[in-house]
Amino acid sequence: MKKKRAQRLYQVSAPGVLMSVPVEAPIPQGCIVEITQLNVNGIASWTLGFEAFGSESFLAESLQTVANWTSKSYQAQKLKAEDSSGYPIWLAGK
């Protein structure tokens, strides 16, 4: 298996307000978006992950703000909940 990933960091300053910043930026509130390409037995697959951080009372809002923006700006295949799983379940199906 080969794995290649890229990350983006978004600072969330208020509900619905986000800004892309360098991944190493020391920000207090935001969300990391990670896209990963996995090659298993010569077949390429992609994953998309989100990790919100900061004040516990604002985590869900940060995650929702970034996920909504990503969903609206994502040009490829439509993302569906039924296609969602963690790595262990996904790998078991390969």
MOPAC internal coordinates of N, CA, C and O (Angstrom, degrees):
PM7 1SCF
backbone

  N    0.0000 0     0.00 0     0.00 0    0    0    0
  C    1.4517 1     0.00 0     0.00 0    1    0    0
  C    1.5191 1   108.93 1     0.00 0    2    1    0
  O    1.2310 1   120.64 1   -44.59 1    3    2    1
  N    1.3290 1   116.38 1   135.41 1    3    2    1
  C    1.4583 1   122.78 1   174.96 1    5    3    2
  C    1.5191 1   107.67 1  -115.04 1    6    5    3
  O    1.2310 1   121.59 1   -36.90 1    7    6    5
  N    1.3408 1   114.57 1   143.10 1    7    6    5
  C    1.4620 1   119.83 1  -177.19 1    9    7    6
  C    1.5296 1   108.82 1  -133.22 1   10    9    7
  O    1.2310 1   120.77 1   -49.51 1   11   10    9
  N    1.3154 1   116.12 1   130.49 1   11   10    9
  C    1.4628 1   122.28 1   177.14 1   13   11   10
  C    1.5182 1   107.04 1  -134.00 1   14   13   11
  O    1.2310 1   120.41 1   -49.73 1   15   14   13
  N    1.3357 1   116.81 1   130.27 1   15   14   13
  C    1.4587 1   118.40 1  -177.10 1   17   15   14
  C    1.5223 1   112.42 1  -135.36 1   18   17   15
  O    1.2310 1   121.84 1   -22.15 1   19   18   17
  N    1.3274 1   114.08 1   157.85 1   19   18   17
  C    1.4587 1   122.05 1   176.16 1   21   19   18
  C    1.5233 1   107.86 1  -136.97 1   22   21   19
  O    1.2310 1   121.10 1   -35.91 1   23   22   21
  N    1.3284 1   115.50 1   144.09 1   23   22   21
  C    1.4644 1   120.18 1  -178.57 1   25   23   22
  C    1.5184 1   110.84 1  -124.60 1   26   25   23
  O    1.2310 1   121.33 1   -30.22 1   27   26   25
  N    1.3237 1   115.07 1   149.78 1   27   26   25
  C    1.4607 1   123.51 1   171.05 1   29   27   26
  C    1.5198 1   106.55 1  -128.84 1   30   29   27
  O    1.2310 1   121.07 1   -35.06 1   31   30   29
  N    1.3168 1   115.57 1   144.94 1   31   30   29
  C    1.4617 1   121.46 1   178.34 1   33   31   30
  C    1.5223 1   108.27 1  -117.13 1   34   33   31
  O    1.2310 1   121.38 1   -48.21 1   35   34   33
  N    1.3296 1   114.96 1   131.79 1   35   34   33
  C    1.4557 1   120.96 1   178.75 1   37   35   34
  C    1.5182 1   109.52 1  -121.00 1   38   37   35
  O    1.2310 1   121.37 1   -51.70 1   39   38   37
  N    1.3180 1   114.98 1   128.30 1   39   38   37
  C    1.4637 1   120.77 1   174.07 1   41   39   38
  C    1.5203 1   107.13 1   -87.58 1   42   41   39
  O    1.2310 1   120.81 1   -50.57 1   43   42   41
  N    1.3152 1   116.06 1   129.43 1   43   42   41
  C    1.4654 1   121.67 1   178.25 1   45   43   42
  C    1.5227 1   106.92 1  -110.35 1   46   45   43
  O    1.2310 1   120.89 1   -67.95 1   47   46   45
  N    1.3337 1   115.90 1   112.05 1   47   46   45
  C    1.4660 1   120.01 1  -175.15 1   49   47   46
  C    1.5243 1   112.97 1   -98.20 1   50   49   47
  O    1.2310 1   120.36 1   159.71 1   51   50   49
  N    1.3295 1   116.91 1   -20.29 1   51   50   49
  C    1.4643 1   122.87 1   178.62 1   53   51   50
  C    1.5238 1   106.95 1  -162.33 1   54   53   51
  O    1.2310 1   119.48 1   -18.22 1   55   54   53
  N    1.3102 1   118.60 1   161.78 1   55   54   53
  C    1.4647 1   119.68 1   178.81 1   57   55   54
  C    1.5293 1   111.88 1   -52.95 1   58   57   55
  O    1.2310 1   120.64 1   -56.85 1   59   58   57
  N    1.3243 1   116.38 1   123.15 1   59   58   57
  C    1.4606 1   121.40 1   179.21 1   61   59   58
  C    1.5140 1   114.88 1    82.34 1   62   61   59
  O    1.2310 1   119.47 1   179.42 1   63   62   61
  N    1.3444 1   118.61 1    -0.58 1   63   62   61
  C    1.4642 1   121.43 1  -177.27 1   65   63   62
  C    1.5221 1   108.95 1  -114.79 1   66   65   63
  O    1.2310 1   120.99 1   -64.98 1   67   66   65
  N    1.3486 1   115.72 1   115.02 1   67   66   65
  C    1.4592 1   118.87 1   179.65 1   69   67   66
  C    1.5125 1   111.07 1  -137.02 1   70   69   67
  O    1.2310 1   121.14 1   -20.85 1   71   70   69
  N    1.3370 1   115.42 1   159.15 1   71   70   69
  C    1.4530 1   122.10 1  -179.58 1   73   71   70
  C    1.5230 1   108.15 1  -145.34 1   74   73   71
  O    1.2310 1   120.19 1   -47.41 1   75   74   73
  N    1.3267 1   117.24 1   132.59 1   75   74   73
  C    1.4558 1   121.58 1   176.08 1   77   75   74
  C    1.5291 1   108.62 1   -72.73 1   78   77   75
  O    1.2310 1   120.89 1   -46.87 1   79   78   77
  N    1.3305 1   115.89 1   133.13 1   79   78   77
  C    1.4658 1   122.11 1   179.07 1   81   79   78
  C    1.5286 1   108.50 1  -132.45 1   82   81   79
  O    1.2310 1   119.58 1   -17.90 1   83   82   81
  N    1.3383 1   118.41 1   162.10 1   83   82   81
  C    1.4650 1   119.60 1   177.01 1   85   83   82
  C    1.5320 1   110.97 1   -57.03 1   86   85   83
  O    1.2310 1   120.24 1   -37.22 1   87   86   85
  N    1.3264 1   117.15 1   142.78 1   87   86   85
  C    1.4651 1   122.43 1  -176.73 1   89   87   86
  C    1.5191 1   112.18 1   -55.82 1   90   89   87
  O    1.2310 1   120.06 1   147.54 1   91   90   89
  N    1.3172 1   117.50 1   -32.46 1   91   90   89
  C    1.4693 1   120.71 1  -177.69 1   93   91   90
  C    1.5342 1   113.05 1   -88.17 1   94   93   91
  O    1.2310 1   120.07 1  -176.86 1   95   94   93
  N    1.3349 1   117.46 1     3.14 1   95   94   93
  C    1.4691 1   120.72 1  -179.19 1   97   95   94
  C    1.5342 1   111.03 1   -65.18 1   98   97   95
  O    1.2310 1   120.12 1   -45.67 1   99   98   97
  N    1.3358 1   117.38 1   134.33 1   99   98   97
  C    1.4734 1   120.75 1   179.28 1  101   99   98
  C    1.5291 1   111.12 1   -84.76 1  102  101   99
  O    1.2310 1   120.55 1   -95.97 1  103  102  101
  N    1.3231 1   116.56 1    84.03 1  103  102  101
  C    1.4628 1   119.72 1  -178.07 1  105  103  102
  C    1.5345 1   109.58 1  -106.26 1  106  105  103
  O    1.2310 1   120.19 1   -29.17 1  107  106  105
  N    1.3370 1   117.24 1   150.83 1  107  106  105
  C    1.4691 1   119.90 1  -175.76 1  109  107  106
  C    1.5272 1   114.83 1   -82.50 1  110  109  107
  O    1.2310 1   119.89 1   155.76 1  111  110  109
  N    1.3216 1   117.82 1   -24.24 1  111  110  109
  C    1.4664 1   121.47 1  -173.44 1  113  111  110
  C    1.5110 1   109.08 1  -144.35 1  114  113  111
  O    1.2310 1   120.18 1   -51.62 1  115  114  113
  N    1.3245 1   117.26 1   128.38 1  115  114  113
  C    1.4522 1   118.58 1   177.71 1  117  115  114
  C    1.5045 1   113.57 1   176.76 1  118  117  115
  O    1.2310 1   121.77 1    20.11 1  119  118  117
  N    1.3311 1   114.21 1  -159.89 1  119  118  117
  C    1.4548 1   121.11 1  -177.34 1  121  119  118
  C    1.5252 1   109.05 1  -152.03 1  122  121  119
  O    1.2310 1   121.16 1   -45.87 1  123  122  121
  N    1.3137 1   115.39 1   134.13 1  123  122  121
  C    1.4630 1   122.14 1   174.97 1  125  123  122
  C    1.5236 1   107.49 1   -95.42 1  126  125  123
  O    1.2310 1   120.84 1   -45.86 1  127  126  125
  N    1.3310 1   115.99 1   134.14 1  127  126  125
  C    1.4610 1   121.87 1   174.10 1  129  127  126
  C    1.5253 1   106.52 1  -113.31 1  130  129  127
  O    1.2310 1   120.78 1   -51.02 1  131  130  129
  N    1.3234 1   116.11 1   128.98 1  131  130  129
  C    1.4594 1   120.85 1  -178.87 1  133  131  130
  C    1.5219 1   109.54 1  -125.41 1  134  133  131
  O    1.2310 1   121.11 1   -51.99 1  135  134  133
  N    1.3365 1   115.47 1   128.01 1  135  134  133
  C    1.4544 1   120.99 1   172.96 1  137  135  134
  C    1.5243 1   106.58 1  -112.09 1  138  137  135
  O    1.2310 1   121.14 1   -47.72 1  139  138  137
  N    1.3168 1   115.42 1   132.28 1  139  138  137
  C    1.4548 1   121.07 1  -175.01 1  141  139  138
  C    1.5186 1   109.32 1  -127.52 1  142  141  139
  O    1.2310 1   121.04 1   -46.29 1  143  142  141
  N    1.3305 1   115.61 1   133.71 1  143  142  141
  C    1.4572 1   120.99 1   172.00 1  145  143  142
  C    1.5160 1   107.47 1  -101.89 1  146  145  143
  O    1.2310 1   120.78 1   -54.23 1  147  146  145
  N    1.3242 1   116.11 1   125.77 1  147  146  145
  C    1.4628 1   122.19 1   178.20 1  149  147  146
  C    1.5215 1   108.26 1  -116.36 1  150  149  147
  O    1.2310 1   120.89 1   -48.77 1  151  150  149
  N    1.3227 1   115.90 1   131.23 1  151  150  149
  C    1.4561 1   121.33 1   174.49 1  153  151  150
  C    1.5169 1   108.09 1  -113.69 1  154  153  151
  O    1.2310 1   121.04 1   -66.08 1  155  154  153
  N    1.3291 1   115.62 1   113.92 1  155  154  153
  C    1.4510 1   121.92 1   179.36 1  157  155  154
  C    1.5257 1   107.31 1  -121.84 1  158  157  155
  O    1.2310 1   120.87 1   -59.05 1  159  158  157
  N    1.3223 1   115.94 1   120.95 1  159  158  157
  C    1.4707 1   121.16 1  -179.24 1  161  159  158
  C    1.5324 1   111.86 1    53.51 1  162  161  159
  O    1.2310 1   120.51 1  -141.43 1  163  162  161
  N    1.3347 1   116.63 1    38.57 1  163  162  161
  C    1.4577 1   121.70 1   177.34 1  165  163  162
  C    1.5207 1   114.96 1    78.98 1  166  165  163
  O    1.2310 1   119.87 1  -175.77 1  167  166  165
  N    1.3185 1   117.86 1     4.23 1  167  166  165
  C    1.4705 1   121.40 1   179.87 1  169  167  166
  C    1.5229 1   108.97 1  -108.39 1  170  169  167
  O    1.2310 1   121.03 1   -56.32 1  171  170  169
  N    1.3435 1   115.64 1   123.68 1  171  170  169
  C    1.4650 1   120.92 1  -178.81 1  173  171  170
  C    1.5252 1   110.59 1   -87.18 1  174  173  171
  O    1.2310 1   120.99 1   -44.26 1  175  174  173
  N    1.3189 1   115.71 1   135.74 1  175  174  173
  C    1.4636 1   123.08 1   174.18 1  177  175  174
  C    1.5264 1   107.49 1  -135.57 1  178  177  175
  O    1.2310 1   121.00 1   -18.58 1  179  178  177
  N    1.3329 1   115.69 1   161.42 1  179  178  177
  C    1.4551 1   120.88 1  -177.80 1  181  179  178
  C    1.5197 1   110.07 1  -127.31 1  182  181  179
  O    1.2310 1   121.44 1   -33.64 1  183  182  181
  N    1.3265 1   114.84 1   146.36 1  183  182  181
  C    1.4600 1   120.36 1   173.59 1  185  183  182
  C    1.5249 1   108.77 1  -125.63 1  186  185  183
  O    1.2310 1   121.03 1   -24.71 1  187  186  185
  N    1.3008 1   115.64 1   155.29 1  187  186  185
  C    1.4532 1   122.14 1   177.69 1  189  187  186
  C    1.5210 1   107.17 1  -133.19 1  190  189  187
  O    1.2310 1   120.24 1   -55.77 1  191  190  189
  N    1.3276 1   117.15 1   124.23 1  191  190  189
  C    1.4548 1   120.94 1  -177.67 1  193  191  190
  C    1.5178 1   112.08 1  -129.08 1  194  193  191
  O    1.2310 1   120.83 1   -26.57 1  195  194  193
  N    1.3285 1   116.01 1   153.43 1  195  194  193
  C    1.4620 1   123.38 1   179.87 1  197  195  194
  C    1.5183 1   108.93 1  -129.30 1  198  197  195
  O    1.2310 1   120.68 1   -40.12 1  199  198  197
  N    1.3319 1   116.31 1   139.88 1  199  198  197
  C    1.4680 1   121.09 1   175.00 1  201  199  198
  C    1.5207 1   109.43 1  -139.63 1  202  201  199
  O    1.2310 1   120.79 1   -72.33 1  203  202  201
  N    1.3250 1   116.10 1   107.67 1  203  202  201
  C    1.4645 1   121.54 1   178.70 1  205  203  202
  C    1.5240 1   109.17 1   -86.79 1  206  205  203
  O    1.2310 1   120.75 1   -30.16 1  207  206  205
  N    1.3247 1   116.18 1   149.84 1  207  206  205
  C    1.4674 1   121.44 1   178.62 1  209  207  206
  C    1.5146 1   109.32 1  -148.46 1  210  209  207
  O    1.2310 1   121.49 1   -17.56 1  211  210  209
  N    1.3272 1   114.76 1   162.44 1  211  210  209
  C    1.4581 1   121.06 1   179.49 1  213  211  210
  C    1.5121 1   110.42 1   121.63 1  214  213  211
  O    1.2310 1   120.87 1    29.85 1  215  214  213
  N    1.3100 1   115.94 1  -150.15 1  215  214  213
  C    1.4560 1   122.43 1  -179.03 1  217  215  214
  C    1.5288 1   110.24 1   -59.86 1  218  217  215
  O    1.2310 1   120.89 1   -51.94 1  219  218  217
  N    1.3321 1   115.90 1   128.06 1  219  218  217
  C    1.4630 1   120.55 1  -177.05 1  221  219  218
  C    1.5319 1   112.16 1   -57.24 1  222  221  219
  O    1.2310 1   120.19 1   145.43 1  223  222  221
  N    1.2998 1   117.24 1   -34.57 1  223  222  221
  C    1.4664 1   120.72 1  -178.35 1  225  223  222
  C    1.5355 1   112.28 1   -71.67 1  226  225  223
  O    1.2310 1   119.76 1   168.61 1  227  226  225
  N    1.3337 1   118.07 1   -11.39 1  227  226  225
  C    1.4622 1   122.18 1  -176.67 1  229  227  226
  C    1.5320 1   112.34 1  -116.91 1  230  229  227
  O    1.2310 1   119.86 1  -178.04 1  231  230  229
  N    1.3464 1   117.87 1     1.96 1  231  230  229
  C    1.4695 1   121.06 1  -176.36 1  233  231  230
  C    1.5284 1   112.52 1   -60.46 1  234  233  231
  O    1.2310 1   120.49 1   129.87 1  235  234  233
  N    1.3200 1   116.66 1   -50.13 1  235  234  233
  C    1.4691 1   119.91 1  -177.79 1  237  235  234
  C    1.5252 1   110.93 1   -61.20 1  238  237  235
  O    1.2310 1   120.12 1   139.65 1  239  238  237
  N    1.3248 1   117.37 1   -40.35 1  239  238  237
  C    1.4715 1   121.26 1   179.16 1  241  239  238
  C    1.5248 1   111.11 1   -65.50 1  242  241  239
  O    1.2310 1   120.28 1   138.92 1  243  242  241
  N    1.3300 1   117.07 1   -41.08 1  243  242  241
  C    1.4744 1   120.61 1   177.59 1  245  243  242
  C    1.5173 1   110.81 1   -61.90 1  246  245  243
  O    1.2310 1   120.94 1   132.81 1  247  246  245
  N    1.3230 1   115.81 1   -47.19 1  247  246  245
  C    1.4584 1   120.85 1   179.84 1  249  247  246
  C    1.5244 1   110.83 1   -61.59 1  250  249  247
  O    1.2310 1   120.04 1   133.41 1  251  250  249
  N    1.3120 1   117.53 1   -46.59 1  251  250  249
  C    1.4604 1   121.95 1  -179.24 1  253  251  250
  C    1.5258 1   111.83 1   -63.26 1  254  253  251
  O    1.2310 1   120.36 1   137.63 1  255  254  253
  N    1.3348 1   116.92 1   -42.37 1  255  254  253
  C    1.4640 1   121.24 1   179.55 1  257  255  254
  C    1.5280 1   110.90 1   -59.86 1  258  257  255
  O    1.2310 1   120.48 1   131.77 1  259  258  257
  N    1.3318 1   116.69 1   -48.23 1  259  258  257
  C    1.4697 1   120.59 1  -177.53 1  261  259  258
  C    1.5272 1   110.94 1   -72.23 1  262  261  259
  O    1.2310 1   119.78 1   139.20 1  263  262  261
  N    1.3212 1   118.02 1   -40.80 1  263  262  261
  C    1.4677 1   120.37 1   178.81 1  265  263  262
  C    1.5227 1   111.18 1   -63.36 1  266  265  263
  O    1.2310 1   119.84 1   138.55 1  267  266  265
  N    1.3342 1   117.91 1   -41.45 1  267  266  265
  C    1.4631 1   121.04 1   177.57 1  269  267  266
  C    1.5197 1   111.24 1   -62.46 1  270  269  267
  O    1.2310 1   120.46 1   134.59 1  271  270  269
  N    1.3289 1   116.73 1   -45.41 1  271  270  269
  C    1.4593 1   120.42 1   179.67 1  273  271  270
  C    1.5225 1   110.79 1   -62.91 1  274  273  271
  O    1.2310 1   120.38 1   136.18 1  275  274  273
  N    1.3386 1   116.88 1   -43.82 1  275  274  273
  C    1.4611 1   121.26 1   179.60 1  277  275  274
  C    1.5216 1   110.49 1   -62.40 1  278  277  275
  O    1.2310 1   120.43 1   135.93 1  279  278  277
  N    1.3105 1   116.78 1   -44.07 1  279  278  277
  C    1.4613 1   121.27 1  -179.52 1  281  279  278
  C    1.5309 1   111.64 1   -60.99 1  282  281  279
  O    1.2310 1   120.42 1   139.47 1  283  282  281
  N    1.3216 1   116.81 1   -40.53 1  283  282  281
  C    1.4667 1   120.86 1  -179.42 1  285  283  282
  C    1.5236 1   112.23 1   -72.38 1  286  285  283
  O    1.2310 1   119.74 1   149.80 1  287  286  285
  N    1.3408 1   118.10 1   -30.20 1  287  286  285
  C    1.4579 1   120.83 1  -175.42 1  289  287  286
  C    1.5327 1   113.08 1   -97.48 1  290  289  287
  O    1.2310 1   119.78 1   171.86 1  291  290  289
  N    1.3186 1   118.02 1    -8.14 1  291  290  289
  C    1.4663 1   122.65 1  -177.88 1  293  291  290
  C    1.5242 1   109.56 1   -75.62 1  294  293  291
  O    1.2310 1   120.11 1   -58.46 1  295  294  293
  N    1.3299 1   117.40 1   121.54 1  295  294  293
  C    1.4654 1   122.01 1  -172.92 1  297  295  294
  C    1.5294 1   114.38 1   -95.25 1  298  297  295
  O    1.2310 1   119.57 1   170.16 1  299  298  297
  N    1.3066 1   118.43 1    -9.84 1  299  298  297
  C    1.4652 1   121.02 1  -174.50 1  301  299  298
  C    1.5314 1   111.08 1   -88.76 1  302  301  299
  O    1.2310 1   120.98 1    30.22 1  303  302  301
  N    1.2987 1   115.72 1  -149.78 1  303  302  301
  C    1.4653 1   122.88 1  -177.71 1  305  303  302
  C    1.5226 1   111.78 1   -55.78 1  306  305  303
  O    1.2310 1   120.92 1   -37.30 1  307  306  305
  N    1.3310 1   115.85 1   142.70 1  307  306  305
  C    1.4655 1   120.78 1   177.88 1  309  307  306
  C    1.5260 1   109.92 1   -64.17 1  310  309  307
  O    1.2310 1   120.73 1   -45.87 1  311  310  309
  N    1.3260 1   116.21 1   134.13 1  311  310  309
  C    1.4596 1   121.66 1   179.86 1  313  311  310
  C    1.5213 1   108.92 1   -85.53 1  314  313  311
  O    1.2310 1   120.60 1   -52.30 1  315  314  313
  N    1.3460 1   116.46 1   127.70 1  315  314  313
  C    1.4598 1   121.50 1  -178.01 1  317  315  314
  C    1.5213 1   109.82 1  -125.88 1  318  317  315
  O    1.2310 1   120.61 1   -37.37 1  319  318  317
  N    1.3291 1   116.44 1   142.63 1  319  318  317
  C    1.4676 1   121.74 1  -179.30 1  321  319  318
  C    1.5203 1   111.86 1   -59.03 1  322  321  319
  O    1.2310 1   119.49 1   143.86 1  323  322  321
  N    1.3164 1   118.58 1   -36.14 1  323  322  321
  C    1.4619 1   120.48 1  -178.09 1  325  323  322
  C    1.5381 1   112.76 1   -68.60 1  326  325  323
  O    1.2310 1   120.40 1   164.16 1  327  326  325
  N    1.3321 1   116.85 1   -15.84 1  327  326  325
  C    1.4676 1   120.58 1   176.27 1  329  327  326
  C    1.5250 1   111.47 1   -92.03 1  330  329  327
  O    1.2310 1   120.25 1  -178.10 1  331  330  329
  N    1.3176 1   117.13 1     1.90 1  331  330  329
  C    1.4581 1   122.56 1  -174.99 1  333  331  330
  C    1.5297 1   111.03 1   -90.23 1  334  333  331
  O    1.2310 1   121.11 1   -43.82 1  335  334  333
  N    1.3484 1   115.49 1   136.18 1  335  334  333
  C    1.4747 1   120.56 1   174.96 1  337  335  334
  C    1.5257 1   108.67 1  -164.06 1  338  337  335
  O    1.2310 1   121.03 1   -13.38 1  339  338  337
  N    1.3149 1   115.64 1   166.62 1  339  338  337
  C    1.4555 1   121.33 1   173.66 1  341  339  338
  C    1.5176 1   109.61 1   -83.23 1  342  341  339
  O    1.2310 1   120.52 1   -14.14 1  343  342  341
  N    1.3277 1   116.61 1   165.86 1  343  342  341
  C    1.4683 1   120.89 1  -179.11 1  345  343  342
  C    1.5325 1   113.42 1   -55.30 1  346  345  343
  O    1.2310 1   118.76 1   134.96 1  347  346  345
  N    1.3392 1   119.97 1   -45.04 1  347  346  345
  C    1.4754 1   118.38 1  -177.30 1  349  347  346
  C    1.5321 1   113.07 1   -58.35 1  350  349  347
  O    1.2310 1   120.50 1   136.94 1  351  350  349
  N    1.3299 1   116.64 1   -43.06 1  351  350  349
  C    1.4671 1   119.72 1   179.56 1  353  351  350
  C    1.5234 1   110.02 1   -68.81 1  354  353  351
  O    1.2310 1   120.29 1   137.90 1  355  354  353
  N    1.3161 1   117.05 1   -42.10 1  355  354  353
  C    1.4624 1   121.29 1  -179.98 1  357  355  354
  C    1.5277 1   110.45 1   -61.66 1  358  357  355
  O    1.2310 1   120.46 1   132.83 1  359  358  357
  N    1.3289 1   116.73 1   -47.17 1  359  358  357
  C    1.4646 1   120.92 1  -179.51 1  361  359  358
  C    1.5265 1   112.03 1   -63.40 1  362  361  359
  O    1.2310 1   120.06 1   143.77 1  363  362  361
  N    1.3265 1   117.48 1   -36.23 1  363  362  361
  C    1.4561 1   121.37 1  -179.59 1  365  363  362
  C    1.5355 1   110.98 1   -62.54 1  366  365  363
  O    1.2310 1   120.76 1   153.09 1  367  366  365
  N    1.3319 1   116.16 1   -26.91 1  367  366  365
  C    1.4612 1   120.49 1   179.80 1  369  367  366
  C    1.5106 1   114.26 1   -86.06 1  370  369  367
  O    1.2310 1   120.03 1   178.32 1  371  370  369
  N    1.3202 1   117.55 1    -1.68 1  371  370  369
  C    1.4722 1   121.15 1  -177.53 1  373  371  370
  C    1.4758 1   111.78 1   -93.68 1  374  373  371
  O    1.2310 1   120.10 1   180.00 1  375  374  373

